[in-house]
Amino acid sequence: MPLFEFTCTDCGKSFEELVRSASAVNEVICPACHSQQVRKKVSTFASKVSGGGSFSLGSNAASSCSTGST
Ligand SMILES: [Zn+2]
């Protein structure tokens, strides 16, 4: 289920709402002032940037502890 962000144009409150269908968007009301003058904001899903990169652990010095033979 898509989670949309809305902004009330009456009181300016931003809120999130689960919208089941496209038609349900028009039925969303502001939880603060119960106004129907809400605007859907741009989805935040698309703004996710895959950061990071290939970080390689430094070449561990293979310290073979072969000191056990007594
Ligand atoms: Zn409002």
N, CA, C, O and the ligand as a Tripos MOL2 file, in Angstrom:
@<TRIPOS>MOLECULE
protein
  281   279    71     0     0
PROTEIN
NO_CHARGES

@<TRIPOS>ATOM
      1 N           0.8440   -1.1990    0.0000 N.3       1 MET1
      2 CA          0.0000    0.0000    0.0000 C.3       1 MET1
      3 C           0.8830    1.2540    0.0000 C.2       1 MET1
      4 O           1.7740    1.4030    0.8370 O.2       1 MET1
      5 N           0.6260    2.1140   -0.9200 N.am      2 PRO2
      6 CA          1.4780    3.3080   -1.0170 C.3       2 PRO2
      7 C           1.1790    4.3100    0.0890 C.2       2 PRO2
      8 O           0.0260    4.5710    0.4320 O.2       2 PRO2
      9 N           2.2300    4.8440    0.6170 N.am      3 LEU3
     10 CA          2.1090    5.8640    1.6500 C.3       3 LEU3
     11 C           2.4550    7.2130    1.0370 C.2       3 LEU3
     12 O           3.5700    7.4410    0.5670 O.2       3 LEU3
     13 N           1.4710    8.0930    1.0570 N.am      4 PHE4
     14 CA          1.6760    9.3940    0.4380 C.3       4 PHE4
     15 C           1.7940   10.4760    1.4880 C.2       4 PHE4
     16 O           1.2740   10.3660    2.5980 O.2       4 PHE4
     17 N           2.4810   11.5030    1.1060 N.am      5 GLU5
     18 CA          2.5980   12.6650    1.9690 C.3       5 GLU5
     19 C           1.6610   13.7470    1.4730 C.2       5 GLU5
     20 O           1.6000   14.0360    0.2780 O.2       5 GLU5
     21 N           0.9400   14.3350    2.3910 N.am      6 PHE6
     22 CA          0.0160   15.3920    2.0250 C.3       6 PHE6
     23 C           0.3410   16.6550    2.7990 C.2       6 PHE6
     24 O           0.9260   16.6260    3.8820 O.2       6 PHE6
     25 N          -0.0550   17.7400    2.2140 N.am      7 THR7
     26 CA          0.0750   19.0100    2.8980 C.3       7 THR7
     27 C          -1.2670   19.7130    2.8420 C.2       7 THR7
     28 O          -1.8460   19.8840    1.7690 O.2       7 THR7
     29 N          -1.7570   20.1190    4.0040 N.am      8 CYS8
     30 CA         -3.0180   20.8310    4.0650 C.3       8 CYS8
     31 C          -2.7900   22.2780    3.6480 C.2       8 CYS8
     32 O          -1.9180   22.9700    4.1740 O.2       8 CYS8
     33 N          -3.5880   22.7050    2.7050 N.am      9 THR9
     34 CA         -3.4300   24.0870    2.2430 C.3       9 THR9
     35 C          -4.1590   25.0590    3.1510 C.2       9 THR9
     36 O          -4.0050   26.2730    3.0270 O.2       9 THR9
     37 N          -4.9470   24.5250    4.0570 N.am     10 ASP10
     38 CA         -5.6710   25.3950    4.9820 C.3      10 ASP10
     39 C          -4.8250   25.7520    6.1960 C.2      10 ASP10
     40 O          -4.6850   26.9210    6.5550 O.2      10 ASP10
     41 N          -4.2680   24.7280    6.8150 N.am     11 CYS11
     42 CA         -3.4890   24.9870    8.0270 C.3      11 CYS11
     43 C          -2.0040   24.7310    7.8180 C.2      11 CYS11
     44 O          -1.1790   25.0400    8.6780 O.2      11 CYS11
     45 N          -1.6760   24.1640    6.6660 N.am     12 GLY12
     46 CA         -0.2650   23.9940    6.3490 C.3      12 GLY12
     47 C           0.3660   22.7750    6.9870 C.2      12 GLY12
     48 O           1.5870   22.6170    6.9730 O.2      12 GLY12
     49 N          -0.4610   21.9180    7.5440 N.am     13 LYS13
     50 CA          0.0800   20.7480    8.2160 C.3      13 LYS13
     51 C           0.4570   19.6740    7.2060 C.2      13 LYS13
     52 O          -0.2600   19.4330    6.2350 O.2      13 LYS13
     53 N           1.5750   19.0450    7.4490 N.am     14 SER14
     54 CA          1.9950   17.9370    6.6030 C.3      14 SER14
     55 C           1.7290   16.6320    7.3270 C.2      14 SER14
     56 O           2.0020   16.4980    8.5200 O.2      14 SER14
     57 N           1.2000   15.6860    6.5990 N.am     15 PHE15
     58 CA          0.9000   14.3980    7.2200 C.3      15 PHE15
     59 C           1.0130   13.3080    6.1640 C.2      15 PHE15
     60 O           1.0450   13.5690    4.9620 O.2      15 PHE15
     61 N           1.0720   12.0830    6.6590 N.am     16 GLU16
     62 CA          1.1670   10.9490    5.7590 C.3      16 GLU16
     63 C          -0.1220   10.1490    5.8180 C.2      16 GLU16
     64 O          -0.7660   10.0530    6.8630 O.2      16 GLU16
     65 N          -0.4780    9.5910    4.7080 N.am     17 GLU17
     66 CA         -1.7270    8.8520    4.6460 C.3      17 GLU17
     67 C          -1.5490    7.6530    3.7130 C.2      17 GLU17
     68 O          -0.9470    7.7410    2.6430 O.2      17 GLU17
     69 N          -2.0930    6.5510    4.1660 N.am     18 LEU18
     70 CA         -2.0840    5.3750    3.3050 C.3      18 LEU18
     71 C          -3.2470    5.4680    2.3320 C.2      18 LEU18
     72 O          -4.4010    5.6030    2.7400 O.2      18 LEU18
     73 N          -2.9440    5.3960    1.0750 N.am     19 VAL19
     74 CA         -3.9740    5.5210    0.0600 C.3      19 VAL19
     75 C          -4.0850    4.2030   -0.7010 C.2      19 VAL19
     76 O          -3.1130    3.7110   -1.2740 O.2      19 VAL19
     77 N          -5.2520    3.6640   -0.6900 N.am     20 ARG20
     78 CA         -5.4490    2.3610   -1.3300 C.3      20 ARG20
     79 C          -5.5640    2.4850   -2.8420 C.2      20 ARG20
     80 O          -5.0290    1.6640   -3.5860 O.2      20 ARG20
     81 N          -6.2540    3.5000   -3.2790 N.am     21 SER21
     82 CA         -6.4380    3.6560   -4.7120 C.3      21 SER21
     83 C          -6.2860    5.1150   -5.0950 C.2      21 SER21
     84 O          -6.2070    5.9970   -4.2390 O.2      21 SER21
     85 N          -6.2480    5.3500   -6.3820 N.am     22 ALA22
     86 CA         -6.0380    6.7150   -6.8510 C.3      22 ALA22
     87 C          -7.2290    7.5930   -6.5010 C.2      22 ALA22
     88 O          -7.0760    8.7880   -6.2480 O.2      22 ALA22
     89 N          -8.4050    7.0000   -6.4870 N.am     23 SER23
     90 CA         -9.5950    7.7950   -6.2000 C.3      23 SER23
     91 C          -9.6690    8.1660   -4.7250 C.2      23 SER23
     92 O         -10.3110    9.1470   -4.3480 O.2      23 SER23
     93 N          -9.0090    7.3730   -3.9060 N.am     24 ALA24
     94 CA         -9.0470    7.6340   -2.4700 C.3      24 ALA24
     95 C          -8.2370    8.8690   -2.1120 C.2      24 ALA24
     96 O          -8.3900    9.4270   -1.0250 O.2      24 ALA24
     97 N          -7.3920    9.2840   -3.0100 N.am     25 VAL25
     98 CA         -6.5820   10.4760   -2.7500 C.3      25 VAL25
     99 C          -7.4810   11.6860   -2.5700 C.2      25 VAL25
    100 O          -7.1910   12.5840   -1.7790 O.2      25 VAL25
    101 N          -8.5770   11.6930   -3.3170 N.am     26 ASN26
    102 CA         -9.4750   12.8410   -3.2560 C.3      26 ASN26
    103 C         -10.3150   12.8480   -1.9850 C.2      26 ASN26
    104 O         -11.0160   13.8180   -1.6940 O.2      26 ASN26
    105 N         -10.2370   11.7650   -1.2400 N.am     27 GLU27
    106 CA        -11.0460   11.6890   -0.0290 C.3      27 GLU27
    107 C         -10.2110   11.9210    1.2240 C.2      27 GLU27
    108 O         -10.7050   11.8440    2.3490 O.2      27 GLU27
    109 N          -8.9720   12.2000    1.0040 N.am     28 VAL28
    110 CA         -8.0890   12.4340    2.1530 C.3      28 VAL28
    111 C          -8.4000   13.7940    2.7570 C.2      28 VAL28
    112 O          -8.5360   14.7960    2.0550 O.2      28 VAL28
    113 N          -8.5050   13.7980    4.0600 N.am     29 ILE29
    114 CA         -8.7610   15.0550    4.7540 C.3      29 ILE29
    115 C          -7.6470   15.3140    5.7450 C.2      29 ILE29
    116 O          -6.9470   14.4000    6.1800 O.2      29 ILE29
    117 N          -7.5030   16.5550    6.0820 N.am     30 CYS30
    118 CA         -6.4680   16.9370    7.0250 C.3      30 CYS30
    119 C          -6.8500   16.4520    8.4270 C.2      30 CYS30
    120 O          -7.9700   16.6940    8.8760 O.2      30 CYS30
    121 N          -5.9470   15.7820    9.1100 N.am     31 PRO31
    122 CA         -6.2360   15.2820   10.4550 C.3      31 PRO31
    123 C          -6.2900   16.4000   11.4880 C.2      31 PRO31
    124 O          -6.7920   16.2020   12.5940 O.2      31 PRO31
    125 N          -5.7910   17.5330   11.1420 N.am     32 ALA32
    126 CA         -5.7400   18.6390   12.1100 C.3      32 ALA32
    127 C          -6.9970   19.4950   12.0450 C.2      32 ALA32
    128 O          -7.6150   19.7850   13.0700 O.2      32 ALA32
    129 N          -7.3700   19.8970   10.8360 N.am     33 CYS33
    130 CA         -8.5130   20.7990   10.7080 C.3      33 CYS33
    131 C          -9.6370   20.1760    9.8810 C.2      33 CYS33
    132 O         -10.6530   20.8160    9.6120 O.2      33 CYS33
    133 N          -9.4390   18.9180    9.4820 N.am     34 HIS34
    134 CA        -10.4600   18.1970    8.7250 C.3      34 HIS34
    135 C         -10.8560   18.9140    7.4450 C.2      34 HIS34
    136 O         -12.0090   18.8760    7.0160 O.2      34 HIS34
    137 N          -9.9050   19.5430    6.8730 N.am     35 SER35
    138 CA        -10.1770   20.2060    5.6090 C.3      35 SER35
    139 C          -9.8640   19.2540    4.4640 C.2      35 SER35
    140 O          -8.9930   18.3910    4.5720 O.2      35 SER35
    141 N         -10.5700   19.4230    3.3990 N.am     36 GLN36
    142 CA        -10.3170   18.5840    2.2300 C.3      36 GLN36
    143 C          -9.3440   19.2530    1.2650 C.2      36 GLN36
    144 O          -9.0310   18.7270    0.1970 O.2      36 GLN36
    145 N          -8.8870   20.4070    1.6680 N.am     37 GLN37
    146 CA         -7.9530   21.1220    0.7990 C.3      37 GLN37
    147 C          -6.5340   20.6380    1.0810 C.2      37 GLN37
    148 O          -5.7090   21.3440    1.6610 O.2      37 GLN37
    149 N          -6.2910   19.4300    0.6550 N.am     38 VAL38
    150 CA         -4.9660   18.8720    0.8640 C.3      38 VAL38
    151 C          -4.3170   18.6030   -0.4860 C.2      38 VAL38
    152 O          -4.9820   18.3270   -1.4850 O.2      38 VAL38
    153 N          -3.0400   18.6940   -0.4740 N.am     39 ARG39
    154 CA         -2.3160   18.4450   -1.7140 C.3      39 ARG39
    155 C          -1.3160   17.3260   -1.4920 C.2      39 ARG39
    156 O          -0.6210   17.2720   -0.4770 O.2      39 ARG39
    157 N          -1.2690   16.4570   -2.4480 N.am     40 LYS40
    158 CA         -0.3500   15.3350   -2.3450 C.3      40 LYS40
    159 C           1.0430   15.8020   -2.7360 C.2      40 LYS40
    160 O           1.2520   16.4650   -3.7520 O.2      40 LYS40
    161 N           1.9750   15.4270   -1.8870 N.am     41 LYS41
    162 CA          3.3490   15.8000   -2.1830 C.3      41 LYS41
    163 C           4.0060   14.7180   -3.0160 C.2      41 LYS41
    164 O           3.4840   13.6150   -3.1770 O.2      41 LYS41
    165 N           5.1320   15.0600   -3.5220 N.am     42 VAL42
    166 CA          5.8460   14.1140   -4.3610 C.3      42 VAL42
    167 C           6.3260   12.9480   -3.5130 C.2      42 VAL42
    168 O           6.7970   13.1210   -2.3890 O.2      42 VAL42
    169 N           6.1980   11.8000   -4.0600 N.am     43 SER43
    170 CA          6.6090   10.6150   -3.3280 C.3      43 SER43
    171 C           8.0730   10.6960   -2.9490 C.2      43 SER43
    172 O           8.9160   11.1890   -3.6980 O.2      43 SER43
    173 N           8.3360   10.1950   -1.7700 N.am     44 THR44
    174 CA          9.7030   10.2760   -1.2780 C.3      44 THR44
    175 C          10.5000    9.0230   -1.6330 C.2      44 THR44
    176 O          11.6890    8.9080   -1.3350 O.2      44 THR44
    177 N           9.8120    8.1040   -2.2700 N.am     45 PHE45
    178 CA         10.4960    6.8550   -2.5710 C.3      45 PHE45
    179 C          11.5500    7.0470   -3.6650 C.2      45 PHE45
    180 O          12.6000    6.4050   -3.6650 O.2      45 PHE45
    181 N          11.2400    7.9320   -4.5760 N.am     46 ALA46
    182 CA         12.1210    8.0800   -5.7340 C.3      46 ALA46
    183 C          13.3720    8.8680   -5.3960 C.2      46 ALA46
    184 O          14.3150    8.9280   -6.1850 O.2      46 ALA46
    185 N          13.3710    9.4650   -4.2260 N.am     47 SER47
    186 CA         14.4980   10.3170   -3.8950 C.3      47 SER47
    187 C          15.5870    9.5670   -3.1470 C.2      47 SER47
    188 O          16.5530   10.1470   -2.6500 O.2      47 SER47
    189 N          15.3990    8.2790   -3.0880 N.am     48 LYS48
    190 CA         16.4120    7.4930   -2.3990 C.3      48 LYS48
    191 C          17.6030    7.2510   -3.3070 C.2      48 LYS48
    192 O          17.4820    6.6600   -4.3810 O.2      48 LYS48
    193 N          18.7120    7.7050   -2.8690 N.am     49 VAL49
    194 CA         19.9110    7.5220   -3.6720 C.3      49 VAL49
    195 C          20.7440    6.4020   -3.0580 C.2      49 VAL49
    196 O          21.0200    6.3810   -1.8580 O.2      49 VAL49
    197 N          21.1150    5.5150   -3.8910 N.am     50 SER50
    198 CA         21.9260    4.4010   -3.3960 C.3      50 SER50
    199 C          23.3530    4.8730   -3.1900 C.2      50 SER50
    200 O          24.1660    4.9230   -4.1130 O.2      50 SER50
    201 N          23.6160    5.2130   -1.9560 N.am     51 GLY51
    202 CA         24.9540    5.7060   -1.6760 C.3      51 GLY51
    203 C          25.9200    4.5850   -1.4160 C.2      51 GLY51
    204 O          25.6780    3.4300   -1.7640 O.2      51 GLY51
    205 N          26.9850    4.9370   -0.8160 N.am     52 GLY52
    206 CA         27.9570    3.9100   -0.4820 C.3      52 GLY52
    207 C          28.7790    3.5170   -1.6920 C.2      52 GLY52
    208 O          28.7380    4.1720   -2.7340 O.2      52 GLY52
    209 N          29.4730    2.5100   -1.5470 N.am     53 GLY53
    210 CA         30.3080    2.0430   -2.6430 C.3      53 GLY53
    211 C          31.0060    0.7840   -2.2080 C.2      53 GLY53
    212 O          30.6720    0.1760   -1.1920 O.2      53 GLY53
    213 N          31.9380    0.4250   -2.9660 N.am     54 SER54
    214 CA         32.6490   -0.8000   -2.6120 C.3      54 SER54
    215 C          33.7630   -0.4610   -1.6300 C.2      54 SER54
    216 O          34.8190    0.0500   -2.0020 O.2      54 SER54
    217 N          33.5010   -0.7530   -0.4090 N.am     55 PHE55
    218 CA         34.5590   -0.5330    0.5770 C.3      55 PHE55
    219 C          35.1930   -1.8780    0.8780 C.2      55 PHE55
    220 O          34.5350   -2.8200    1.3210 O.2      55 PHE55
    221 N          36.4390   -1.9330    0.6320 N.am     56 SER56
    222 CA         37.1180   -3.2190    0.8070 C.3      56 SER56
    223 C          37.9230   -3.1860    2.0860 C.2      56 SER56
    224 O          38.6650   -2.2420    2.3570 O.2      56 SER56
    225 N          37.7640   -4.2060    2.8380 N.am     57 LEU57
    226 CA         38.5660   -4.3170    4.0430 C.3      57 LEU57
    227 C          40.0230   -4.4850    3.6470 C.2      57 LEU57
    228 O          40.3650   -5.2730    2.7650 O.2      57 LEU57
    229 N          40.8430   -3.7420    4.3050 N.am     58 GLY58
    230 CA         42.2610   -3.7950    3.9730 C.3      58 GLY58
    231 C          42.7840   -5.2230    4.0150 C.2      58 GLY58
    232 O          42.3020   -6.0760    4.7600 O.2      58 GLY58
    233 N          43.7650   -5.4350    3.2020 N.am     59 SER59
    234 CA         44.3280   -6.7800    3.1570 C.3      59 SER59
    235 C          44.9020   -7.1330    4.5170 C.2      59 SER59
    236 O          45.9480   -6.6280    4.9250 O.2      59 SER59
    237 N          44.2120   -7.9890    5.1890 N.am     60 ASN60
    238 CA         44.6760   -8.3800    6.5180 C.3      60 ASN60
    239 C          45.9920   -9.1380    6.4130 C.2      60 ASN60
    240 O          46.1680  -10.0460    5.6010 O.2      60 ASN60
    241 N          46.8680   -8.7300    7.2450 N.am     61 ALA61
    242 CA         48.1350   -9.4480    7.2570 C.3      61 ALA61
    243 C          47.8940  -10.8420    7.8160 C.2      61 ALA61
    244 O          47.5670  -11.0280    8.9880 O.2      61 ALA61
    245 N          48.0640  -11.7700    6.9630 N.am     62 ALA62
    246 CA         47.8150  -13.1450    7.3830 C.3      62 ALA62
    247 C          48.8410  -13.5670    8.4190 C.2      62 ALA62
    248 O          49.8970  -14.1250    8.1200 O.2      62 ALA62
    249 N          48.4680  -13.2670    9.6460 N.am     63 SER63
    250 CA         49.4240  -13.6320   10.6920 C.3      63 SER63
    251 C          49.1350  -15.0410   11.1690 C.2      63 SER63
    252 O          48.2360  -15.2830   11.9750 O.2      63 SER63
    253 N          49.8820  -15.9090   10.6750 N.am     64 SER64
    254 CA         49.6730  -17.2970   11.0600 C.3      64 SER64
    255 C          50.4120  -17.5790   12.3600 C.2      64 SER64
    256 O          51.6400  -17.6590   12.4060 O.2      64 SER64
    257 N          49.6370  -17.7230   13.3830 N.am     65 CYS65
    258 CA         50.2620  -17.9890   14.6770 C.3      65 CYS65
    259 C          50.5810  -19.4760   14.7900 C.2      65 CYS65
    260 O          49.7710  -20.2850   15.2420 O.2      65 CYS65
    261 N          51.7250  -19.7780   14.3830 N.am     66 SER66
    262 CA         52.1020  -21.1890   14.4480 C.3      66 SER66
    263 C          53.0520  -21.4350   15.6020 C.2      66 SER66
    264 O          54.0900  -22.0850   15.4740 O.2      66 SER66
    265 N          52.6510  -20.8910   16.7190 N.am     67 THR67
    266 CA         53.5220  -21.1020   17.8850 C.3      67 THR67
    267 C          52.7500  -21.9060   18.9120 C.2      67 THR67
    268 O          52.0630  -21.3370   19.7600 O.2      67 THR67
    269 N          52.8480  -23.1260   18.8480 N.am     68 GLY68
    270 CA         52.0970  -23.9760   19.7660 C.3      68 GLY68
    271 C          52.8860  -25.2500   20.0560 C.2      68 GLY68
    272 O          52.6740  -25.9170   21.0690 O.2      68 GLY68
    273 N          53.7850  -25.5630   19.1580 N.am     69 SER69
    274 CA         54.5250  -26.8000   19.3640 C.3      69 SER69
    275 C          55.4620  -26.6670   20.5600 C.2      69 SER69
    276 O          56.4340  -25.9120   20.5310 O.2      69 SER69
    277 N          55.1630  -27.3760   21.5510 N.am     70 THR70
    278 CA         55.9760  -27.2700   22.7260 C.3      70 THR70
    279 C          57.0270  -28.3860   22.7430 C.2      70 THR70
    280 O          57.8270  -28.4670   23.6760 O.2      70 THR70
    281 ZN         -5.4540   21.3440    7.9210 Zn       71 ZN71
@<TRIPOS>BOND
     1     1     2 1
     2     2     3 1
     3     3     4 2
     4     3     5 am
     5     5     6 1
     6     6     7 1
     7     7     8 2
     8     7     9 am
     9     9    10 1
    10    10    11 1
    11    11    12 2
    12    11    13 am
    13    13    14 1
    14    14    15 1
    15    15    16 2
    16    15    17 am
    17    17    18 1
    18    18    19 1
    19    19    20 2
    20    19    21 am
    21    21    22 1
    22    22    23 1
    23    23    24 2
    24    23    25 am
    25    25    26 1
    26    26    27 1
    27    27    28 2
    28    27    29 am
    29    29    30 1
    30    30    31 1
    31    31    32 2
    32    31    33 am
    33    33    34 1
    34    34    35 1
    35    35    36 2
    36    35    37 am
    37    37    38 1
    38    38    39 1
    39    39    40 2
    40    39    41 am
    41    41    42 1
    42    42    43 1
    43    43    44 2
    44    43    45 am
    45    45    46 1
    46    46    47 1
    47    47    48 2
    48    47    49 am
    49    49    50 1
    50    50    51 1
    51    51    52 2
    52    51    53 am
    53    53    54 1
    54    54    55 1
    55    55    56 2
    56    55    57 am
    57    57    58 1
    58    58    59 1
    59    59    60 2
    60    59    61 am
    61    61    62 1
    62    62    63 1
    63    63    64 2
    64    63    65 am
    65    65    66 1
    66    66    67 1
    67    67    68 2
    68    67    69 am
    69    69    70 1
    70    70    71 1
    71    71    72 2
    72    71    73 am
    73    73    74 1
    74    74    75 1
    75    75    76 2
    76    75    77 am
    77    77    78 1
    78    78    79 1
    79    79    80 2
    80    79    81 am
    81    81    82 1
    82    82    83 1
    83    83    84 2
    84    83    85 am
    85    85    86 1
    86    86    87 1
    87    87    88 2
    88    87    89 am
    89    89    90 1
    90    90    91 1
    91    91    92 2
    92    91    93 am
    93    93    94 1
    94    94    95 1
    95    95    96 2
    96    95    97 am
    97    97    98 1
    98    98    99 1
    99    99   100 2
   100    99   101 am
   101   101   102 1
   102   102   103 1
   103   103   104 2
   104   103   105 am
   105   105   106 1
   106   106   107 1
   107   107   108 2
   108   107   109 am
   109   109   110 1
   110   110   111 1
   111   111   112 2
   112   111   113 am
   113   113   114 1
   114   114   115 1
   115   115   116 2
   116   115   117 am
   117   117   118 1
   118   118   119 1
   119   119   120 2
   120   119   121 am
   121   121   122 1
   122   122   123 1
   123   123   124 2
   124   123   125 am
   125   125   126 1
   126   126   127 1
   127   127   128 2
   128   127   129 am
   129   129   130 1
   130   130   131 1
   131   131   132 2
   132   131   133 am
   133   133   134 1
   134   134   135 1
   135   135   136 2
   136   135   137 am
   137   137   138 1
   138   138   139 1
   139   139   140 2
   140   139   141 am
   141   141   142 1
   142   142   143 1
   143   143   144 2
   144   143   145 am
   145   145   146 1
   146   146   147 1
   147   147   148 2
   148   147   149 am
   149   149   150 1
   150   150   151 1
   151   151   152 2
   152   151   153 am
   153   153   154 1
   154   154   155 1
   155   155   156 2
   156   155   157 am
   157   157   158 1
   158   158   159 1
   159   159   160 2
   160   159   161 am
   161   161   162 1
   162   162   163 1
   163   163   164 2
   164   163   165 am
   165   165   166 1
   166   166   167 1
   167   167   168 2
   168   167   169 am
   169   169   170 1
   170   170   171 1
   171   171   172 2
   172   171   173 am
   173   173   174 1
   174   174   175 1
   175   175   176 2
   176   175   177 am
   177   177   178 1
   178   178   179 1
   179   179   180 2
   180   179   181 am
   181   181   182 1
   182   182   183 1
   183   183   184 2
   184   183   185 am
   185   185   186 1
   186   186   187 1
   187   187   188 2
   188   187   189 am
   189   189   190 1
   190   190   191 1
   191   191   192 2
   192   191   193 am
   193   193   194 1
   194   194   195 1
   195   195   196 2
   196   195   197 am
   197   197   198 1
   198   198   199 1
   199   199   200 2
   200   199   201 am
   201   201   202 1
   202   202   203 1
   203   203   204 2
   204   203   205 am
   205   205   206 1
   206   206   207 1
   207   207   208 2
   208   207   209 am
   209   209   210 1
   210   210   211 1
   211   211   212 2
   212   211   213 am
   213   213   214 1
   214   214   215 1
   215   215   216 2
   216   215   217 am
   217   217   218 1
   218   218   219 1
   219   219   220 2
   220   219   221 am
   221   221   222 1
   222   222   223 1
   223   223   224 2
   224   223   225 am
   225   225   226 1
   226   226   227 1
   227   227   228 2
   228   227   229 am
   229   229   230 1
   230   230   231 1
   231   231   232 2
   232   231   233 am
   233   233   234 1
   234   234   235 1
   235   235   236 2
   236   235   237 am
   237   237   238 1
   238   238   239 1
   239   239   240 2
   240   239   241 am
   241   241   242 1
   242   242   243 1
   243   243   244 2
   244   243   245 am
   245   245   246 1
   246   246   247 1
   247   247   248 2
   248   247   249 am
   249   249   250 1
   250   250   251 1
   251   251   252 2
   252   251   253 am
   253   253   254 1
   254   254   255 1
   255   255   256 2
   256   255   257 am
   257   257   258 1
   258   258   259 1
   259   259   260 2
   260   259   261 am
   261   261   262 1
   262   262   263 1
   263   263   264 2
   264   263   265 am
   265   265   266 1
   266   266   267 1
   267   267   268 2
   268   267   269 am
   269   269   270 1
   270   270   271 1
   271   271   272 2
   272   271   273 am
   273   273   274 1
   274   274   275 1
   275   275   276 2
   276   275   277 am
   277   277   278 1
   278   278   279 1
   279   279   280 2
@<TRIPOS>SUBSTRUCTURE
     1 MET1         2 RESIDUE 1 A MET
     2 PRO2         6 RESIDUE 1 A PRO
     3 LEU3        10 RESIDUE 1 A LEU
     4 PHE4        14 RESIDUE 1 A PHE
     5 GLU5        18 RESIDUE 1 A GLU
     6 PHE6        22 RESIDUE 1 A PHE
     7 THR7        26 RESIDUE 1 A THR
     8 CYS8        30 RESIDUE 1 A CYS
     9 THR9        34 RESIDUE 1 A THR
    10 ASP10       38 RESIDUE 1 A ASP
    11 CYS11       42 RESIDUE 1 A CYS
    12 GLY12       46 RESIDUE 1 A GLY
    13 LYS13       50 RESIDUE 1 A LYS
    14 SER14       54 RESIDUE 1 A SER
    15 PHE15       58 RESIDUE 1 A PHE
    16 GLU16       62 RESIDUE 1 A GLU
    17 GLU17       66 RESIDUE 1 A GLU
    18 LEU18       70 RESIDUE 1 A LEU
    19 VAL19       74 RESIDUE 1 A VAL
    20 ARG20       78 RESIDUE 1 A ARG
    21 SER21       82 RESIDUE 1 A SER
    22 ALA22       86 RESIDUE 1 A ALA
    23 SER23       90 RESIDUE 1 A SER
    24 ALA24       94 RESIDUE 1 A ALA
    25 VAL25       98 RESIDUE 1 A VAL
    26 ASN26      102 RESIDUE 1 A ASN
    27 GLU27      106 RESIDUE 1 A GLU
    28 VAL28      110 RESIDUE 1 A VAL
    29 ILE29      114 RESIDUE 1 A ILE
    30 CYS30      118 RESIDUE 1 A CYS
    31 PRO31      122 RESIDUE 1 A PRO
    32 ALA32      126 RESIDUE 1 A ALA
    33 CYS33      130 RESIDUE 1 A CYS
    34 HIS34      134 RESIDUE 1 A HIS
    35 SER35      138 RESIDUE 1 A SER
    36 GLN36      142 RESIDUE 1 A GLN
    37 GLN37      146 RESIDUE 1 A GLN
    38 VAL38      150 RESIDUE 1 A VAL
    39 ARG39      154 RESIDUE 1 A ARG
    40 LYS40      158 RESIDUE 1 A LYS
    41 LYS41      162 RESIDUE 1 A LYS
    42 VAL42      166 RESIDUE 1 A VAL
    43 SER43      170 RESIDUE 1 A SER
    44 THR44      174 RESIDUE 1 A THR
    45 PHE45      178 RESIDUE 1 A PHE
    46 ALA46      182 RESIDUE 1 A ALA
    47 SER47      186 RESIDUE 1 A SER
    48 LYS48      190 RESIDUE 1 A LYS
    49 VAL49      194 RESIDUE 1 A VAL
    50 SER50      198 RESIDUE 1 A SER
    51 GLY51      202 RESIDUE 1 A GLY
    52 GLY52      206 RESIDUE 1 A GLY
    53 GLY53      210 RESIDUE 1 A GLY
    54 SER54      214 RESIDUE 1 A SER
    55 PHE55      218 RESIDUE 1 A PHE
    56 SER56      222 RESIDUE 1 A SER
    57 LEU57      226 RESIDUE 1 A LEU
    58 GLY58      230 RESIDUE 1 A GLY
    59 SER59      234 RESIDUE 1 A SER
    60 ASN60      238 RESIDUE 1 A ASN
    61 ALA61      242 RESIDUE 1 A ALA
    62 ALA62      246 RESIDUE 1 A ALA
    63 SER63      250 RESIDUE 1 A SER
    64 SER64      254 RESIDUE 1 A SER
    65 CYS65      258 RESIDUE 1 A CYS
    66 SER66      262 RESIDUE 1 A SER
    67 THR67      266 RESIDUE 1 A THR
    68 GLY68      270 RESIDUE 1 A GLY
    69 SER69      274 RESIDUE 1 A SER
    70 THR70      278 RESIDUE 1 A THR
    71 ZN71       281 GROUP 0 **** ****
